[in-house]
Amino acid sequence: MTMQNLQIPETAESRIVPKWLFPPHFLDKDRFTSSRPDFVLVTPIAAKTQRPQTNVGGWVLRSGRGQLRETGSTSAAPPATSRATNPRQHRPIDLSKSRHDIHLVEINYCEDTKPQNQLNATKEQHKDLCNTLQGASVTLHIILLGVGGTIYNTHTLKPFKELGLYFLRVRKLASKLHVHFVNFAAKLVHTRRALSSTIIHSHQEPVSGQACNPPDPH
């Protein structure tokens, strides 16, 4: 965000979607109970060139609260500030809702060989939120990471590119994520084995005061 000259809001640590992205009379109690993506990025769209962006594996909401549809094969442009937009304007909250280009980012783990199950679950999780938010477009970017260290071309690398990362940065990030997952999986395996060994050893220890049978000579 800093590289794109975008302002990081004070509420960036909260996962609750800001009130100004909802319809005017949307109740706070409903907002607090709505789904909460990992990141919400709002960038301005030029007033004369409002075109909803599309991306594979995401959702696009046309015309504010229009019909939600699954996106096709056209890749979305990086959510950077448009050249036609006033470069001094860094507060999307001050823009009209018709100029909000809303990007919801959700990062999830999935079975290495079955990413589609988690992909469908994530789409369903944020479907109502995408239908409710108001803006020129609402795009859901789903980034999937295999629990065993799998990095997917379609579900991992491509969403990073659509969010504005350069190719080399995407590859570097993917490599770091892969190493992190493999190391973490190794720690889990070692911990599980250590716990199993402790449990087995405790069951084999004789109870205090109880005679032990001599070993079987055969």
N, C-alpha and C positions, 0 to 999 in steps of 0.2 A: 504494500500500500504506500509506503514511503517513497519507493522508487517511482511510482506512478503519480506522485504529488497529491495523494489523497489523505484526508485528515482522519486520524484514528479517534473515534469518539470516546468520551469518558466512560460510557456504558459498555465498552467492548468486552469486558470480563463477564457480562451477564449474557446468558443464552436465551433470555426472553426477548422475543421479537418486539422492537420499539412500537409504541402506540401509533406514531405518525404514519406507519405503513399500512394500518388497518383503516377500514371505512370510518367515517366520523362518529357514528353512533354504536360502534362495536364495543360491547361490554368488557370491562377490565377482567372480570372473573373468567370470561371465555378466552381472553387473551392469555391469561396466566396458565390456563389448562390446555392451550393449544400445543401442537408439537413444537419442539425446539431444535432446530438444526444446529450443527456445530459452529457454523459461521453464517453471517448475513452480510453481504456486500452490496451496497447501493451506489451505482454510478449514474451520472446524468446522461440523458440522450438529447441530442440536438433537437430543438423544437420543430424544425422543418424536415427532419429525417428520422421520424419515429418508426422503426422497424423492429418487430420482435425478433430476438435472436433464437436460433435453434441449435440443439446439440444432441448427439447420440446418447441415449441412456438418461435423458433428463425430461423435464416437462416445461412447456411454455404456456403461459397464460396470455391470451390476446385481449386487447382492449380492456384493461383494468380487471373487471370481474367477468370476462367472457368465458368461452368454453375452454376447458383444460384439455390439452391433447398431448400425446406422446410425440416427441420430436423425431424427425426423420434423419436422413444421412447428411444433411448440410451441417457443417461444423460451425460452431459459434465463434465469433470474433472475440478476442480477449476483452474483458470488461474494463477497459481503460477509458479515461476521460476522452470524449470526442473532441476533435480539433475545432469543430464549430461551436463548442461550448466555451463560455467565458472561462479562461484559464484561472481567473482569480476566485472562481466559485468552487469551494471545497466542502460545502455543507448541503448534502442532498435534502436535508430536512427543510431547507428554505426553498426548494424547488417545488413546482406543482407536481401532483401525483402522476400526471401524464408524461412527465420527463424522468420518472424513476425507472431505472433498469435494475431490477432486483435479482440477486443471485443468492440462492440458498445452497450451502455446502454441507454435505453429510459424509462423514468418514466412518466406515464400518468394516469389521472383520467378517470373513466368510470362510466356508469350507473351500479348501484349495481347488477341489475338482467340481464344486457346485456353486459358483458365484451367483447364478441366476436366482436362487431361492432368496438370498439376502437382498438382491437387487429389487425383486418384486415387493418384498416386505418393506423396504425403505420407501419405495414409491407410494405404497399404500399408507405408510405412516404420515407422510407429509402432503398427501393429496388434498385434504380439507384446507390446510394452511395455504397451499398454492391457489386454491379457488377463492380464498378470502382476501388475500393481500391485494392492494391496489397499486397499479403501476403500468408503465408502457409495456413491460414484459416481466414475467416471473419465471426464472429458470432454476431447476433443481439439478445440482451437480452431485452425482453420487460417486464417491471414490471408495473402491473396494480393495481390501488388502487380505491376502490369504494368510490364515493363521500359521501356516508352515513356512511362510516367507515368499509365497507366490506374488509376483508383480504382473498385473495384466496389462496388455496393450490397450484394450478397449475400456476397461473399468478402472485403471490406475493412471497410466501415462496420458491417455487422451484427455481426461478431465483436468489434469494439471495444465496441459497445453491450452485448453479452453479458458482457463482462469488467468492466462496471461504469462505463464512461465515459459522461458525460452527452452529450446530443445536440450541444450547442454545442462541447464539447471534441472530439467525434468529427469534426465538420466542420472545426474549426480544424486538428486533426492531419492530416486527409486533405489539406487545402490545402497544408500545409507539405511533406508527403510528395510531393505532385504536383510542386511547384516544385523540390524536391530532385532528383527523378528526371529531370525535363526538363533541368535544368542539367547533371546528370551525363551524360545522353545527349549533350548538345551538346558537352561536353568530349571524350567518346569519339570523336565524329565529327571534331572538329577535330584530335585527336591522330592518328587514322587517316589523315586527309588529309595531315597534315604528314609522317608516316612514308612515305606513298606518294610524295609529292613528293620527299623525300630520296632514296628508292631510284631513282626515275626519273632524277633529276639525276645520281646517281652512275654510272648506266649510260651516260649521254650524254657523260660526261667522257672525253677521249682518254687513252689509256695513254701514260705518259711514254716519249719516244723514238720514238713511232710517228707517221708523217706523217699529217696530216689531209687528206682529200679536199676540194678546193675546192667551194663551193656550186654547185648546179646552176643555171645561168643561166635555165633554162626553168621 
